[in-house]
């Protein structure tokens, strides 16, 4: 059970504010309507390959399906790009 305003996007917003991460620096991944805010707002939005077409179109990119570890692959790619020099020194 949750409050009437409880949703994943609101949780992402609150956590970001609490730890001091600007909205433009946050990213969201989703596949269905309850994740719409996470994909459509923030710095980067990613639709999952198995997601609804409208959610995939809303994002900046589309990644592998959930059953193909799409989120894990995406996180790995982001970390590799961001820290490539540090990882491969």
Buried (B, 14 or more C-beta within 10 A) or exposed (E): EEEEEEBBBBEBBEEBEEEEBEEEEBBBBBBBEEBBBBBBBBEBBBBBBBBBEEBBEBBEEBBBEBEEEBBEEBEEEEEEEEEEEEEEE
